[in-house]
Amino acid sequence: MARPTFLELQTRYLDLIGDSGGTIDAFEKRNINAAIHDILNRYNWSWALRTTTITLASGVADLPDDFNPVWGLLDARIDEDSIFTIVPIPSRDLYASDNYVAWITYDATTDKYKFNSNTQSGTVTIFYYTAYADGGASANDLSADGDQTIIPDAEAVSTLAASKHWIGAERDNELKGIYQQDAERLITAMYIRDLNQGAFVTESAISIQLTQTNDSDWSEGDV
């Protein structure tokens, strides 16, 4: 199944706001892109997960431009024996210099998120969640009609975008609320499908959970 195109999202958006066959304007296009970003920031979707390599220089490397700081890094490692623990900045001094520890910072000068580590050099394979509407291509937002979004449910995007159309006291706030409710239902259903059928399913059987009697029994990956 092909990913939804910007044109498809625009057409459905116009249907929902009662302007079928009309011409979409810049405000309405921004609503669609805003809806996509809202959905990407709502959950750590399996289909929004990306992988790449970064190279440490004096313990620092730039994270990808489409790195989503809302969800951070899922995994970072040089090899199977050199797996990084991602820690809050204040905790970085609690670890020995030879521990594989990393923390994330933001450089306002370069507008880049940085991967910082006690480890001074090496090629690190990272798994991260994209923040880009088009799924990590060259541009952040959808602009051309043929641009595709990675979000698989076009109806969820269009309905959430339509809820953003109805703003201000002069608008139909009741209809806005209906669209918001419909969008929440669609997004929740999409998330449940992703948990059950997504590319990355963790072990979370009830039988496993019942054997975990305290916090020390939990391991990374359990939900």
ZASEVO-80181 format. One record per residue (C-alpha): residue in one letter; x, y, z. Coordinates in steps of 0.1 Angstrom, whole numbers, plus 5000, padded with zeros to 4 digits. Layout:
<sites>
+---------+------+------+------+
| residuo |    u |    v |    w |
+---------+------+------+------+
|       A |    X |    Y |    Z |
...
+---------+------+------+------+
</sites>
This chain:
<sites>
+---------+------+------+------+
| residuo |    u |    v |    w |
+---------+------+------+------+
|       M | 5000 | 5000 | 5000 |
|       A | 5014 | 5033 | 4989 |
|       R | 5020 | 5060 | 5015 |
|       P | 4995 | 5089 | 5015 |
|       T | 5005 | 5118 | 4992 |
|       F | 5001 | 5154 | 5000 |
|       L | 4975 | 5157 | 4973 |
|       E | 4954 | 5129 | 4988 |
|       L | 4956 | 5146 | 5022 |
|       Q | 4946 | 5180 | 5007 |
|       T | 4916 | 5165 | 4988 |
|       R | 4903 | 5147 | 5019 |
|       Y | 4909 | 5178 | 5041 |
|       L | 4888 | 5199 | 5017 |
|       D | 4860 | 5173 | 5018 |
|       L | 4859 | 5174 | 5056 |
|       I | 4857 | 5212 | 5058 |
|       G | 4829 | 5213 | 5032 |
|       D | 4849 | 5227 | 5003 |
|       S | 4851 | 5197 | 4979 |
|       G | 4867 | 5207 | 4947 |
|       G | 4880 | 5239 | 4961 |
|       T | 4915 | 5253 | 4961 |
|       I | 4936 | 5247 | 4992 |
|       D | 4955 | 5277 | 5006 |
|       A | 4987 | 5280 | 5026 |
|       F | 4970 | 5281 | 5060 |
|       E | 4952 | 5248 | 5052 |
|       K | 4984 | 5232 | 5040 |
|       R | 5001 | 5242 | 5073 |
|       N | 4972 | 5226 | 5091 |
|       I | 4980 | 5193 | 5074 |
|       N | 5017 | 5194 | 5082 |
|       A | 5009 | 5204 | 5118 |
|       A | 4986 | 5174 | 5121 |
|       I | 5014 | 5151 | 5109 |
|       H | 5038 | 5165 | 5134 |
|       D | 5012 | 5161 | 5162 |
|       I | 5009 | 5125 | 5153 |
|       L | 5046 | 5119 | 5151 |
|       N | 5050 | 5134 | 5186 |
|       R | 5021 | 5115 | 5201 |
|       Y | 5037 | 5080 | 5202 |
|       N | 5070 | 5063 | 5194 |
|       W | 5056 | 5047 | 5162 |
|       S | 5075 | 5017 | 5148 |
|       W | 5072 | 5031 | 5113 |
|       A | 5088 | 5064 | 5124 |
|       L | 5120 | 5046 | 5135 |
|       R | 5152 | 5052 | 5115 |
|       T | 5187 | 5040 | 5117 |
|       T | 5220 | 5055 | 5106 |
|       T | 5256 | 5057 | 5118 |
|       I | 5274 | 5087 | 5134 |
|       T | 5311 | 5092 | 5139 |
|       L | 5324 | 5104 | 5173 |
|       A | 5351 | 5131 | 5173 |
|       S | 5364 | 5140 | 5207 |
|       G | 5333 | 5123 | 5222 |
|       V | 5308 | 5143 | 5201 |
|       A | 5288 | 5137 | 5170 |
|       D | 5259 | 5154 | 5152 |
|       L | 5226 | 5136 | 5153 |
|       P | 5206 | 5135 | 5121 |
|       D | 5186 | 5166 | 5110 |
|       D | 5153 | 5147 | 5113 |
|       F | 5161 | 5134 | 5149 |
|       N | 5130 | 5138 | 5171 |
|       P | 5140 | 5150 | 5205 |
|       V | 5105 | 5141 | 5219 |
|       W | 5114 | 5104 | 5217 |
|       G | 5152 | 5105 | 5217 |
|       L | 5173 | 5075 | 5209 |
|       L | 5160 | 5039 | 5211 |
|       D | 5195 | 5024 | 5208 |
|       A | 5231 | 5034 | 5202 |
|       R | 5261 | 5010 | 5200 |
|       I | 5295 | 5005 | 5184 |
|       D | 5291 | 4968 | 5185 |
|       E | 5273 | 4942 | 5206 |
|       D | 5298 | 4946 | 5234 |
|       S | 5298 | 4984 | 5233 |
|       I | 5262 | 4995 | 5239 |
|       F | 5256 | 5030 | 5252 |
|       T | 5233 | 5039 | 5281 |
|       I | 5216 | 5072 | 5273 |
|       V | 5215 | 5093 | 5305 |
|       P | 5202 | 5127 | 5317 |
|       I | 5229 | 5154 | 5315 |
|       P | 5232 | 5157 | 5354 |
|       S | 5239 | 5119 | 5357 |
|       R | 5268 | 5118 | 5333 |
|       D | 5294 | 5123 | 5360 |
|       L | 5282 | 5092 | 5379 |
|       Y | 5298 | 5069 | 5354 |
|       A | 5334 | 5059 | 5350 |
|       S | 5353 | 5072 | 5320 |
|       D | 5354 | 5038 | 5304 |
|       N | 5316 | 5032 | 5306 |
|       Y | 5296 | 5035 | 5274 |
|       V | 5275 | 5064 | 5284 |
|       A | 5259 | 5091 | 5262 |
|       W | 5238 | 5122 | 5267 |
|       I | 5220 | 5145 | 5242 |
|       T | 5225 | 5183 | 5240 |
|       Y | 5213 | 5210 | 5216 |
|       D | 5237 | 5234 | 5198 |
|       A | 5218 | 5266 | 5191 |
|       T | 5246 | 5280 | 5169 |
|       T | 5245 | 5251 | 5144 |
|       D | 5208 | 5241 | 5152 |
|       K | 5219 | 5205 | 5157 |
|       Y | 5213 | 5180 | 5184 |
|       K | 5245 | 5164 | 5196 |
|       F | 5254 | 5129 | 5208 |
|       N | 5279 | 5133 | 5236 |
|       S | 5299 | 5105 | 5252 |
|       N | 5328 | 5095 | 5274 |
|       T | 5339 | 5074 | 5245 |
|       Q | 5361 | 5097 | 5224 |
|       S | 5360 | 5080 | 5190 |
|       G | 5342 | 5053 | 5170 |
|       T | 5314 | 5047 | 5146 |
|       V | 5281 | 5045 | 5164 |
|       T | 5249 | 5028 | 5150 |
|       I | 5218 | 5046 | 5163 |
|       F | 5181 | 5040 | 5161 |
|       Y | 5160 | 5071 | 5164 |
|       Y | 5125 | 5085 | 5156 |
|       T | 5121 | 5109 | 5128 |
|       A | 5105 | 5143 | 5133 |
|       Y | 5100 | 5150 | 5096 |
|       A | 5066 | 5150 | 5080 |
|       D | 5079 | 5133 | 5049 |
|       G | 5098 | 5106 | 5068 |
|       G | 5133 | 5120 | 5068 |
|       A | 5138 | 5131 | 5032 |
|       S | 5155 | 5164 | 5023 |
|       A | 5126 | 5186 | 5035 |
|       N | 5108 | 5188 | 5068 |
|       D | 5072 | 5194 | 5057 |
|       L | 5052 | 5182 | 5027 |
|       S | 5050 | 5208 | 5000 |
|       A | 5046 | 5193 | 4965 |
|       D | 5015 | 5173 | 4957 |
|       G | 5034 | 5141 | 4952 |
|       D | 5052 | 5143 | 4985 |
|       Q | 5044 | 5113 | 5007 |
|       T | 5041 | 5111 | 5045 |
|       I | 5052 | 5081 | 5064 |
|       I | 5019 | 5081 | 5085 |
|       P | 4999 | 5052 | 5071 |
|       D | 4964 | 5064 | 5080 |
|       A | 4955 | 5094 | 5057 |
|       E | 4921 | 5097 | 5074 |
|       A | 4937 | 5103 | 5108 |
|       V | 4959 | 5130 | 5094 |
|       S | 4931 | 5148 | 5074 |
|       T | 4906 | 5147 | 5103 |
|       L | 4931 | 5161 | 5128 |
|       A | 4940 | 5188 | 5102 |
|       A | 4903 | 5196 | 5098 |
|       S | 4900 | 5201 | 5135 |
|       K | 4927 | 5228 | 5133 |
|       H | 4907 | 5246 | 5106 |
|       W | 4879 | 5255 | 5130 |
|       I | 4896 | 5281 | 5152 |
|       G | 4885 | 5313 | 5168 |
|       A | 4851 | 5324 | 5182 |
|       E | 4837 | 5330 | 5147 |
|       R | 4842 | 5293 | 5138 |
|       D | 4821 | 5263 | 5145 |
|       N | 4836 | 5251 | 5177 |
|       E | 4812 | 5222 | 5180 |
|       L | 4823 | 5208 | 5147 |
|       K | 4859 | 5213 | 5157 |
|       G | 4853 | 5191 | 5188 |
|       I | 4837 | 5164 | 5166 |
|       Y | 4867 | 5163 | 5143 |
|       Q | 4890 | 5162 | 5174 |
|       Q | 4871 | 5132 | 5188 |
|       D | 4872 | 5114 | 5154 |
|       A | 4909 | 5121 | 5150 |
|       E | 4917 | 5108 | 5185 |
|       R | 4897 | 5076 | 5178 |
|       L | 4916 | 5071 | 5145 |
|       I | 4950 | 5078 | 5161 |
|       T | 4944 | 5055 | 5190 |
|       A | 4933 | 5027 | 5166 |
|       M | 4964 | 5033 | 5145 |
|       Y | 4986 | 5030 | 5177 |
|       I | 4969 | 4998 | 5188 |
|       R | 4975 | 4983 | 5153 |
|       D | 5011 | 4995 | 5155 |
|       L | 5016 | 4978 | 5189 |
|       N | 5000 | 4946 | 5176 |
|       Q | 5014 | 4944 | 5141 |
|       G | 5042 | 4969 | 5139 |
|       A | 5078 | 4962 | 5128 |
|       F | 5090 | 4962 | 5164 |
|       V | 5068 | 4942 | 5188 |
|       T | 5082 | 4937 | 5224 |
|       E | 5074 | 4907 | 5246 |
|       S | 5046 | 4918 | 5268 |
|       A | 5025 | 4886 | 5274 |
|       I | 5004 | 4886 | 5305 |
|       S | 5022 | 4855 | 5317 |
|       I | 5055 | 4874 | 5315 |
|       Q | 5042 | 4904 | 5333 |
|       L | 5027 | 4883 | 5361 |
|       T | 5062 | 4869 | 5369 |
|       Q | 5076 | 4904 | 5373 |
|       T | 5070 | 4912 | 5410 |
|       N | 5092 | 4943 | 5415 |
|       D | 5110 | 4969 | 5395 |
|       S | 5143 | 4950 | 5395 |
|       D | 5126 | 4922 | 5375 |
|       W | 5119 | 4945 | 5346 |
|       S | 5143 | 4946 | 5317 |
|       E | 5146 | 4970 | 5287 |
|       G | 5119 | 4962 | 5261 |
|       D | 5092 | 4951 | 5286 |
|       V | 5060 | 4971 | 5286 |
+---------+------+------+------+
</sites>
